[in-house]
């Protein structure tokens, strides 16, 4: 099982990749508000997960989902949840545990 949580925030995107035996993390940061996200690079780094959860600002979630629909429909079909969260700028370990239990339970 290769699942992924992608946390999208205006200034930071964080990926948590969950596999049956380990977890890895990677993040990208925007230095200036005028910088744009390279969704192609981020998507390539996900390395074909079997399931994906998007968490974060609804506008950025929508922007990334639109990009997926136009550039990577295979990955777009693997989205199992899109969760809005504009308050926190980083995903914390308790959220990872919660999402893992709620969405990936019995699959990992």
C-alpha distances in whole Angstrom, upper triangle without the diagonal:
4,6,10,13,16,20,23,26,29,29,26,22,20,16,14,10,8,6,6,9,11,11,14,16,18,21,24,28,30,34,36,36,37,34,31,27,26,23,23,22,20,18,18,16,13,12,11,8,7,9,12,14,18,20,23,27,27,29,27,24,26,27,23,22,26,25,21,23,26,24,20,20,17,15,18,16,13,15,14,17,20,21,25,26,29,30,28,27,24,21,22,20,21,19,16,16,18,15,12,14,15,13,9,11,10,7,6
4,7,11,13,17,19,23,26,26,23,19,16,13,11,7,6,5,7,10,10,10,11,13,15,18,20,24,27,30,32,32,33,30,28,24,22,20,19,18,16,14,14,13,10,9,8,5,6,7,9,12,15,17,21,24,25,26,23,21,23,24,20,20,23,22,19,21,23,21,17,18,15,13,15,15,11,13,13,15,18,20,23,24,26,27,25,24,22,19,20,18,20,18,15,16,17,14,12,15,16,13,10,13,13,10,8
4,7,10,13,16,20,23,23,20,17,14,10,9,6,5,6,9,12,11,10,11,12,14,16,19,22,25,28,30,30,31,28,26,22,21,18,18,18,15,13,14,13,9,10,9,5,6,5,6,8,11,14,17,21,21,23,20,18,20,21,18,17,21,20,17,19,22,20,17,17,14,12,13,13,10,10,10,12,14,16,19,20,23,24,22,21,19,16,17,16,17,15,12,13,14,11,9,12,13,10,8,11,12,9,9
4,6,10,13,16,19,20,16,13,10,7,6,4,6,9,12,14,12,9,10,10,11,13,15,18,21,25,26,26,27,25,22,18,18,15,16,15,12,11,13,11,7,10,9,6,8,6,5,6,9,11,14,17,18,20,17,15,18,18,15,15,18,17,15,18,20,19,16,16,15,11,13,14,10,10,10,11,12,14,16,17,19,21,19,18,15,13,15,14,15,13,10,12,13,10,9,13,13,11,10,13,15,13,12
4,6,10,13,16,17,14,11,8,6,5,6,8,11,14,16,14,11,11,10,11,12,14,17,19,23,24,24,25,23,21,17,17,15,17,16,12,12,14,12,10,13,13,10,11,9,6,5,6,7,10,14,15,17,15,12,16,17,13,14,18,17,15,18,21,19,17,18,17,13,14,15,12,10,10,10,10,11,13,13,16,17,15,14,12,9,12,12,13,10,8,11,11,8,9,12,12,10,11,14,17,15,14
4,6,10,13,14,11,7,6,5,6,8,11,14,18,19,17,13,12,10,10,9,11,13,16,19,21,20,21,19,17,13,14,12,14,13,10,10,13,11,9,13,13,11,13,11,7,6,5,6,8,11,13,14,11,10,13,13,10,12,15,14,13,16,18,17,15,17,16,12,13,15,12,10,12,11,10,10,12,12,14,16,14,12,11,9,12,14,15,12,10,14,14,11,13,16,16,14,14,18,20,18,18
4,7,10,11,8,6,5,6,8,11,14,17,20,21,19,15,14,11,11,9,10,12,14,17,19,18,20,18,16,13,15,13,16,15,11,13,16,14,12,16,17,15,17,14,11,8,6,5,6,9,11,13,10,9,13,13,11,13,16,16,15,18,20,20,18,20,20,16,16,18,16,13,14,12,10,9,10,9,10,12,10,9,7,7,10,12,14,11,10,14,14,12,14,17,16,15,16,19,22,21,20
4,7,8,7,5,7,9,11,14,17,20,24,25,22,18,17,14,12,10,10,10,12,15,16,14,16,15,13,10,12,11,14,14,11,13,16,15,14,17,18,17,19,16,13,11,7,6,5,6,9,10,6,7,10,10,9,11,14,14,14,17,19,18,18,19,20,16,15,18,17,14,16,13,11,10,9,9,9,11,10,8,9,9,13,16,17,14,14,18,17,15,17,20,19,18,20,23,26,24,24
4,6,5,6,8,11,14,17,20,24,27,28,25,21,19,15,14,11,10,9,10,13,13,12,14,13,12,11,14,13,17,16,13,16,19,17,17,21,22,21,23,20,16,14,11,9,6,6,9,9,7,9,12,12,11,14,16,16,17,20,21,21,21,22,23,20,19,22,21,18,19,16,13,12,10,9,7,9,8,6,8,10,13,17,18,15,16,19,19,17,20,23,22,21,23,26,29,27,27
4,6,8,11,14,17,20,23,27,30,31,28,24,22,18,16,13,11,9,8,11,10,8,11,10,10,9,13,13,17,17,14,17,20,19,19,23,24,23,26,23,19,17,14,12,9,7,10,9,7,10,12,11,12,15,16,16,18,20,21,21,22,23,25,22,21,24,23,20,22,19,16,15,13,11,9,11,11,8,11,13,17,20,21,19,20,23,23,21,24,27,26,24,26,29,32,31,30
4,7,10,14,17,20,23,27,30,30,27,23,21,17,14,11,8,6,5,8,8,7,10,9,10,9,13,14,17,16,14,17,20,18,19,23,24,24,27,24,21,19,16,14,11,11,14,13,10,13,16,14,14,18,19,18,20,23,23,23,23,25,26,23,23,26,25,22,24,22,19,18,16,14,12,13,11,8,10,13,16,20,22,19,20,24,24,22,24,27,27,26,27,30,33,32,31
4,7,10,13,16,19,23,26,27,23,19,17,13,11,7,6,4,6,9,11,11,13,11,11,9,12,12,16,14,12,15,17,15,16,19,21,21,23,21,18,16,13,12,10,11,14,14,11,13,16,15,13,17,19,17,19,22,23,21,22,24,24,21,21,24,22,20,22,20,17,16,15,13,12,13,11,7,8,10,14,17,19,17,17,20,21,19,21,24,24,23,24,27,30,28,27
4,7,10,13,16,20,23,24,20,17,14,11,9,6,5,6,9,12,14,14,15,13,12,9,11,10,13,12,9,11,14,12,12,16,18,17,20,18,14,13,10,10,9,11,13,13,10,11,14,13,11,14,17,15,16,19,20,19,18,21,21,17,17,20,19,17,18,17,15,14,14,13,13,14,12,9,8,10,13,16,18,15,15,18,19,17,19,22,22,20,21,24,27,25,24
4,7,10,13,16,20,20,17,13,11,7,6,4,6,9,12,15,17,17,19,17,15,12,13,12,15,13,9,12,14,11,11,14,16,15,18,16,13,12,10,10,10,13,15,16,13,13,16,16,13,16,19,17,17,21,22,20,19,21,21,17,18,20,18,16,18,16,15,14,15,13,14,15,12,9,7,8,11,12,15,13,12,15,16,15,16,19,19,18,18,22,24,22,21
4,6,10,13,16,17,14,10,8,6,5,6,9,12,15,18,20,20,22,19,17,14,14,12,14,12,9,10,12,9,8,11,13,11,14,13,10,10,10,10,12,15,17,18,15,14,17,17,14,15,19,17,16,19,21,19,17,19,18,15,16,18,15,14,15,15,14,15,16,15,17,18,15,13,10,9,12,13,15,13,11,14,16,13,14,17,18,16,16,19,21,19,18
4,6,10,13,14,11,7,6,5,7,9,12,15,18,21,24,24,25,23,21,18,18,16,17,15,12,13,14,11,9,12,13,11,13,12,10,10,11,11,13,17,19,20,17,16,19,20,17,18,21,20,18,22,24,22,19,21,19,16,17,19,15,14,15,15,15,15,17,16,18,19,16,14,11,9,10,10,13,11,8,11,13,11,11,14,15,14,13,16,18,16,14
4,7,10,11,9,6,5,6,8,11,14,18,21,24,26,26,28,25,23,19,19,17,17,15,12,12,13,10,8,9,11,8,11,10,9,10,12,14,16,20,21,23,20,18,21,21,18,18,22,20,18,21,23,21,18,20,18,14,17,18,14,14,15,15,16,17,19,19,21,22,19,18,15,13,14,13,15,14,10,12,14,12,11,14,16,14,12,15,17,14,12
4,7,8,6,5,7,9,12,15,18,21,24,27,30,30,31,29,27,23,22,20,20,19,16,15,16,13,11,12,12,9,10,10,10,11,14,15,18,22,23,25,22,20,23,24,20,21,24,23,21,23,26,24,21,21,19,16,18,18,15,15,14,15,17,18,20,21,23,24,21,20,17,14,14,13,14,13,9,11,13,11,8,12,14,12,9,12,13,11,8
4,6,5,6,8,11,14,18,21,24,27,30,33,33,35,32,29,26,25,22,22,21,18,17,17,15,12,12,12,9,10,11,12,14,17,19,22,25,26,28,26,23,26,27,23,23,26,25,22,25,27,25,22,22,19,17,20,19,16,17,16,18,20,21,24,24,27,27,25,24,21,18,18,16,17,17,13,13,16,14,11,13,16,14,10,12,13,10,7
4,6,8,11,15,18,21,24,28,31,34,36,37,38,35,33,29,28,26,26,24,22,21,21,18,16,15,15,12,12,13,15,17,20,21,25,28,29,31,29,26,29,30,26,26,30,29,26,28,30,28,25,25,22,20,22,21,18,19,18,20,22,23,26,26,29,30,27,27,23,20,20,17,18,18,14,14,16,15,11,13,16,14,10,11,11,9,5
4,7,10,14,17,21,24,28,31,34,37,37,39,36,34,30,29,27,27,25,23,22,22,19,17,16,17,15,15,16,18,19,22,23,26,30,31,33,30,28,31,32,28,29,32,31,28,31,33,30,27,28,25,22,25,25,21,22,21,23,25,25,28,28,31,31,28,27,23,21,20,17,18,19,15,15,18,17,13,15,18,17,14,14,14,12,9
4,7,10,14,17,21,24,28,30,33,34,35,32,31,27,26,25,25,23,20,20,20,17,15,15,16,14,15,16,16,18,20,21,23,27,29,31,28,26,29,30,26,27,30,29,26,29,31,29,26,27,24,22,24,24,21,21,21,22,23,24,26,26,28,28,25,24,20,17,17,14,16,17,13,13,16,15,12,15,18,17,14,15,16,14,10
4,7,11,14,17,20,24,27,29,30,32,29,27,24,23,22,22,20,17,17,18,14,13,14,15,13,15,14,14,15,17,17,20,24,25,27,24,23,26,26,23,24,27,26,24,27,29,27,24,25,23,20,22,23,19,19,19,19,21,21,23,22,24,24,21,20,16,14,14,11,14,14,10,11,14,13,11,14,17,16,13,15,17,15,12
4,7,11,14,17,21,23,26,27,29,26,24,21,20,19,20,17,14,15,15,12,11,12,14,13,16,15,14,15,16,17,19,22,25,26,23,21,25,25,21,23,26,24,22,26,27,25,23,24,22,19,21,23,19,19,20,20,21,21,23,22,23,23,20,18,15,13,14,12,15,15,12,14,17,15,14,17,19,18,16,18,20,18,15
4,7,11,14,17,20,23,23,25,22,21,18,18,17,18,15,12,14,14,11,10,13,15,14,17,16,14,14,15,15,16,19,22,23,20,19,22,22,19,21,24,22,21,25,26,24,22,24,22,19,21,22,19,19,20,19,19,19,20,19,20,21,17,15,12,11,12,11,15,14,11,14,16,15,14,18,20,18,17,20,22,20,17
4,7,10,14,16,19,20,22,19,18,15,14,14,15,12,10,12,12,9,10,12,15,15,18,17,15,15,15,15,16,18,21,22,18,18,21,20,17,20,22,20,19,23,24,22,20,23,22,18,20,22,20,19,21,20,19,19,20,19,20,20,17,14,12,12,13,14,17,16,14,17,19,17,17,21,22,21,20,23,25,22,20
4,7,10,13,16,17,18,16,15,12,12,13,14,12,9,12,13,10,11,15,17,17,20,19,16,16,14,14,14,16,19,19,15,16,19,18,16,18,21,19,19,23,23,21,20,23,23,19,20,23,21,19,21,20,19,19,19,17,17,18,15,12,10,11,13,15,18,16,15,18,20,18,19,22,23,22,22,25,27,25,23
4,7,10,13,14,15,12,11,9,10,11,13,10,8,12,13,11,13,16,18,18,22,21,18,17,15,15,14,15,18,18,14,15,18,16,14,18,20,17,18,22,22,20,20,23,23,19,20,24,22,20,23,21,20,19,19,18,17,18,16,12,11,13,16,18,21,19,18,22,23,21,22,26,26,24,24,28,30,28,26
4,6,9,10,12,10,10,9,11,12,15,13,11,15,16,15,16,20,22,22,25,24,20,19,17,16,14,15,18,17,14,16,19,17,16,19,21,19,20,23,24,22,22,25,26,22,23,26,25,23,25,23,21,20,19,18,16,17,15,11,11,14,17,19,22,20,20,23,24,23,24,28,28,27,27,30,33,31,29
4,6,7,9,6,8,8,10,13,15,14,13,16,18,17,19,22,24,24,27,26,22,21,18,18,15,15,18,16,13,16,18,16,15,19,20,18,20,23,23,22,23,26,27,24,24,27,26,24,26,25,22,21,20,18,16,18,16,12,14,17,20,23,25,23,23,27,27,25,27,30,30,29,30,33,36,34,32
4,7,9,7,10,11,13,16,18,17,16,20,21,20,22,25,27,28,31,29,26,25,22,21,19,18,21,19,17,20,22,19,19,23,23,22,24,27,26,25,26,29,30,27,27,31,30,28,30,28,26,25,23,21,19,20,18,14,16,19,22,25,27,26,26,29,30,29,30,34,34,32,33,36,39,37,36
4,5,5,9,11,14,17,19,18,18,21,23,22,24,27,29,30,33,31,27,26,23,22,19,17,20,18,16,19,21,18,19,23,23,21,24,27,26,25,27,29,31,28,28,31,31,29,31,29,26,25,23,21,19,20,19,16,18,21,24,27,29,27,28,31,32,30,32,35,35,34,35,38,41,39,38
4,5,8,10,14,16,19,19,18,21,23,23,24,27,29,29,32,30,26,25,21,20,17,15,17,15,13,17,18,16,17,20,20,19,22,25,24,24,26,28,30,27,26,30,29,27,29,27,24,23,20,19,16,18,17,15,17,20,23,27,29,26,27,31,31,29,31,34,33,32,34,37,40,38,37
4,6,10,13,15,18,18,18,21,23,23,24,28,29,30,33,31,27,26,23,22,19,17,19,16,14,18,18,15,17,20,20,18,22,24,23,23,25,27,29,27,26,30,30,28,30,28,25,25,23,22,19,21,21,18,20,23,27,30,32,29,30,33,33,31,33,37,36,34,36,39,42,39,39
4,7,9,12,15,14,15,18,19,19,21,24,26,27,30,28,25,24,21,21,18,17,18,16,14,17,18,15,15,19,18,17,19,22,21,20,22,25,27,24,24,28,27,26,28,27,24,24,22,21,19,21,20,17,19,22,25,28,30,28,28,31,32,29,31,35,34,32,33,37,39,37,36
4,7,9,12,12,12,15,17,17,19,22,23,24,27,25,22,21,18,19,16,15,16,14,11,14,15,11,12,15,15,13,16,18,17,16,18,21,23,21,20,24,24,22,25,24,21,22,20,20,18,21,20,17,19,21,24,27,29,26,26,30,30,28,29,33,32,30,31,34,37,34,34
4,6,9,9,8,11,13,14,15,18,19,20,23,22,18,18,15,16,14,14,15,13,10,12,13,10,9,13,13,11,13,16,16,14,16,19,20,18,17,21,21,19,22,21,18,19,18,18,17,20,19,16,17,18,22,24,26,24,23,27,27,24,26,29,29,27,27,31,33,31,30
4,5,6,6,9,10,11,13,15,17,18,22,21,18,19,16,18,17,17,18,16,12,14,15,12,10,13,14,10,12,15,14,12,14,17,18,16,16,20,20,19,22,22,20,21,21,21,20,23,22,19,19,20,24,26,28,25,24,28,28,25,26,30,29,27,27,31,33,30,29
4,5,5,6,8,10,11,13,14,15,18,17,15,15,13,15,15,15,16,14,11,11,12,10,7,10,11,7,8,12,11,10,10,13,15,12,13,16,16,15,19,18,17,18,19,19,19,22,21,18,18,19,22,24,26,23,22,26,26,23,24,27,26,24,24,28,30,27,27
4,6,5,6,9,10,12,13,15,18,18,16,17,16,18,18,19,19,18,15,15,15,13,10,12,13,9,9,12,11,8,9,13,14,12,13,16,16,16,20,20,19,21,22,23,23,26,24,22,21,22,25,26,29,26,24,27,28,25,25,29,28,25,25,29,30,27,27
4,5,5,6,9,11,13,15,18,18,16,18,16,18,19,20,21,20,16,16,18,15,12,15,16,12,12,16,15,12,12,16,16,14,15,19,18,18,21,21,20,22,23,23,23,25,24,21,20,20,23,25,27,25,23,26,27,24,24,28,28,25,25,29,30,27,26
4,5,5,7,9,11,13,16,15,13,14,13,15,15,17,18,17,14,13,15,13,10,13,14,12,11,15,15,12,12,15,15,12,14,17,15,15,18,18,17,19,19,20,20,22,20,18,17,17,20,21,24,21,19,23,23,20,21,25,24,22,22,25,27,24,23
4,5,5,7,8,10,13,13,11,13,12,15,16,18,18,18,14,13,15,13,10,11,13,10,9,12,13,10,8,11,11,8,10,13,12,13,16,17,16,18,20,21,22,24,22,20,19,18,21,22,24,22,20,23,23,20,20,24,23,20,20,24,25,22,22
4,5,6,8,10,14,15,13,16,16,18,20,21,22,21,18,17,19,17,13,15,16,13,12,15,15,11,10,13,12,10,13,16,14,15,19,20,19,22,23,24,25,27,25,23,21,21,23,24,26,24,21,24,26,22,22,26,26,23,22,25,26,23,22
4,5,8,10,14,14,13,15,15,17,19,21,22,22,18,17,20,18,15,16,18,15,14,18,18,15,13,16,15,12,15,17,15,16,19,19,19,21,22,23,24,25,23,20,19,18,21,21,24,21,19,22,23,20,20,24,24,21,20,24,25,22,20
4,6,6,10,10,9,12,12,15,17,19,20,21,17,16,18,17,14,15,17,15,13,16,17,14,12,14,13,10,12,14,12,13,15,16,16,18,20,21,22,24,22,20,18,17,19,19,21,19,16,19,20,17,17,20,21,18,17,20,21,18,17
4,6,9,11,11,14,16,18,21,23,24,24,21,19,21,20,16,17,19,17,14,17,18,15,12,14,12,10,13,15,13,14,17,18,19,21,24,25,26,28,26,24,21,20,22,22,24,22,19,21,23,20,18,22,23,19,18,21,22,18,17
4,7,9,10,13,15,18,21,23,23,24,21,19,20,20,16,16,18,16,13,15,17,14,11,12,9,7,11,12,9,12,14,17,18,20,23,24,26,29,27,25,23,21,23,23,25,22,19,21,22,19,18,21,21,18,16,20,20,16,16
4,5,7,10,13,16,19,22,22,23,20,18,20,20,16,15,18,17,14,16,18,16,13,13,10,8,11,11,8,10,11,14,16,18,21,22,25,26,24,23,21,19,21,20,22,19,16,18,19,15,14,17,17,14,12,16,16,13,12
4,7,11,14,17,20,23,23,24,22,19,20,21,18,16,19,19,15,17,19,17,14,13,10,8,11,10,6,9,10,13,15,18,21,23,26,28,26,25,23,21,22,21,22,20,17,18,19,15,14,16,16,12,11,14,14,10,11
4,7,10,13,17,20,19,21,19,16,18,19,16,14,17,17,14,16,19,17,14,13,11,8,10,9,5,6,6,9,12,14,18,20,22,24,23,23,21,18,20,19,20,17,14,16,16,12,11,14,13,9,9,12,13,10,11
4,7,10,13,16,16,18,15,12,14,16,12,11,15,15,12,14,17,16,13,13,11,8,9,9,6,5,6,7,9,11,14,16,19,21,20,19,17,15,17,17,18,15,13,15,15,11,11,14,13,10,10,14,16,13,13
4,6,10,13,13,15,14,10,13,15,12,11,15,15,13,15,18,18,15,15,14,11,11,11,9,6,6,5,6,8,11,13,16,17,16,16,15,12,15,15,15,12,11,13,12,8,10,13,11,8,10,14,16,14,15
4,7,9,10,12,10,7,10,11,9,9,13,13,12,14,17,17,15,15,15,12,11,13,11,8,8,6,5,6,8,10,12,15,14,14,13,11,14,16,16,12,12,15,14,11,13,16,14,12,14,17,20,18,18
4,7,8,11,10,7,11,13,11,12,15,16,15,17,20,20,19,19,19,16,14,16,14,11,11,8,6,5,6,6,9,11,10,11,10,9,12,14,14,10,11,14,12,10,13,15,14,13,15,18,21,20,20
4,6,9,7,7,10,11,11,12,15,16,16,18,21,21,20,21,21,18,17,19,17,14,15,11,8,6,5,4,6,8,8,8,9,9,13,15,16,12,13,16,15,13,16,19,17,16,19,21,25,24,24
4,6,5,6,9,10,11,12,14,15,16,18,20,21,21,21,23,20,18,20,20,16,17,14,10,8,6,5,5,8,9,10,12,12,16,19,19,15,17,20,19,17,20,22,20,19,22,25,28,27,27
4,5,5,6,9,10,10,12,14,15,16,18,20,20,20,22,19,16,19,18,15,16,12,9,8,5,7,8,11,13,13,15,15,19,21,21,17,19,22,20,18,21,23,20,19,22,25,28,27,28
4,5,5,6,9,10,11,12,14,15,17,18,19,19,22,19,17,19,20,16,18,15,12,11,9,10,10,13,15,15,17,18,21,24,24,21,22,25,23,21,24,26,24,23,25,28,31,29,30
4,5,5,6,8,10,10,12,14,15,16,17,18,20,17,15,18,18,15,17,15,11,11,10,11,10,14,14,13,15,15,19,22,23,19,20,23,22,19,22,25,23,21,23,27,30,28,28
4,5,5,6,9,10,10,12,14,15,15,15,17,14,12,15,15,11,13,11,7,8,8,10,11,14,15,14,15,15,18,21,21,17,18,21,20,17,19,22,20,18,20,24,26,24,25
4,5,5,6,9,10,10,12,14,14,15,17,15,12,15,15,12,14,12,9,11,10,13,13,17,18,17,19,19,22,24,25,21,21,24,23,20,22,25,22,20,23,26,28,27,27
4,6,5,6,9,10,11,12,13,14,17,15,12,16,17,14,17,15,12,14,13,15,15,18,19,18,19,19,23,26,26,23,23,26,25,22,24,27,25,23,25,28,31,28,29
4,5,5,6,9,10,10,11,12,14,11,10,13,13,11,14,13,11,13,13,15,15,19,19,17,18,18,21,23,24,21,20,24,23,20,22,25,23,20,22,25,28,25,26
4,5,5,6,9,10,10,10,12,10,7,10,11,9,12,11,9,12,13,16,17,20,20,20,20,19,23,25,25,21,21,24,23,19,21,24,22,19,21,24,26,24,25
4,5,5,6,9,10,10,13,12,9,12,14,12,15,15,13,15,16,18,19,23,23,22,23,23,26,28,29,25,25,28,26,23,25,27,25,23,24,28,30,27,28
4,5,5,6,8,9,12,11,9,13,14,13,17,16,15,17,18,20,20,24,23,22,22,22,26,28,29,25,25,28,27,24,25,28,26,23,25,28,30,27,28
4,5,5,5,6,8,7,5,9,11,10,14,14,13,16,18,20,21,24,24,23,22,22,25,27,28,24,23,26,25,22,23,26,24,21,22,25,27,24,25
4,6,6,5,9,9,6,9,11,11,15,15,14,18,19,22,23,26,26,25,26,25,28,30,30,27,26,28,27,24,25,27,25,22,23,27,28,25,27
4,6,7,10,11,9,12,15,15,18,19,18,21,22,24,25,28,28,27,27,27,30,32,33,29,28,31,31,27,28,31,29,26,27,30,31,28,30
4,6,9,9,9,12,14,14,18,19,18,22,23,25,26,29,28,26,26,26,29,31,32,29,27,30,30,26,27,30,29,25,26,29,30,27,28
4,5,6,6,9,10,12,15,17,17,20,22,24,25,28,28,26,25,25,28,29,30,27,25,28,27,24,24,27,26,22,22,26,27,24,24
4,5,5,6,9,10,14,16,16,20,21,24,26,29,29,27,27,26,29,30,30,27,25,28,27,23,24,26,25,21,21,25,26,23,24
4,5,5,7,10,13,15,16,20,22,25,27,30,29,28,27,25,28,28,29,26,24,26,26,22,22,25,23,19,19,23,23,20,21
4,5,5,7,11,13,14,17,19,22,24,26,25,24,23,22,24,25,26,23,20,23,23,19,19,22,21,17,17,20,21,18,19
4,5,6,9,11,11,15,17,20,22,25,24,24,23,22,25,25,26,22,21,23,23,19,19,22,20,17,17,21,22,19,21
4,6,8,11,12,16,19,22,24,27,27,26,25,23,26,26,27,23,22,23,23,19,19,21,19,16,16,20,20,17,19
4,6,9,11,15,18,20,23,26,25,24,23,21,23,23,23,20,18,20,19,16,16,18,16,13,13,16,17,14,16
4,6,7,11,14,17,19,22,21,21,20,18,21,21,21,18,16,18,17,13,14,17,15,11,12,16,17,15,16
4,7,10,14,16,20,22,21,22,21,18,20,20,20,16,15,16,15,11,12,14,11,8,10,13,15,13,15
4,6,10,13,16,18,18,19,18,16,18,18,18,14,14,15,13,10,12,13,11,8,11,14,16,15,17
4,7,10,13,15,16,16,16,14,17,18,18,14,14,17,14,11,14,16,13,11,14,17,20,19,20
4,7,10,12,13,14,14,12,15,16,15,12,13,15,13,10,14,15,13,12,15,18,21,20,21
4,7,9,11,12,13,12,15,18,17,13,15,17,15,13,17,18,16,15,18,21,24,24,24
4,6,7,9,10,10,13,15,15,11,14,16,14,13,17,18,17,17,20,22,25,25,25
4,6,8,10,11,14,17,17,14,16,19,18,17,20,22,20,20,23,26,29,28,28
4,7,9,11,12,16,15,13,16,19,17,17,20,22,21,21,24,26,30,29,29
4,6,7,9,13,13,11,13,16,15,15,18,20,20,20,22,24,28,27,27
4,7,9,13,14,13,14,17,17,17,19,22,21,22,23,25,29,28,27
4,6,10,12,10,11,14,15,14,17,19,19,19,21,23,26,25,24
4,7,8,7,7,11,11,11,13,15,16,16,17,19,23,22,20
4,6,5,7,9,10,11,12,15,16,16,17,19,22,22,20
4,5,5,6,9,10,10,12,14,15,15,16,20,19,17
4,5,5,6,9,10,11,12,14,15,15,19,19,18
4,5,5,6,8,10,10,12,13,14,18,18,17
4,5,5,6,9,10,10,11,12,16,15,14
4,6,5,6,9,10,10,10,14,14,13
4,5,5,6,8,10,10,14,14,14
4,5,5,6,7,9,13,12,12
4,6,6,5,6,10,10,9
4,6,6,5,9,10,10
4,6,6,10,11,12
4,6,9,9,10
4,6,5,6
4,5,7
4,6
4
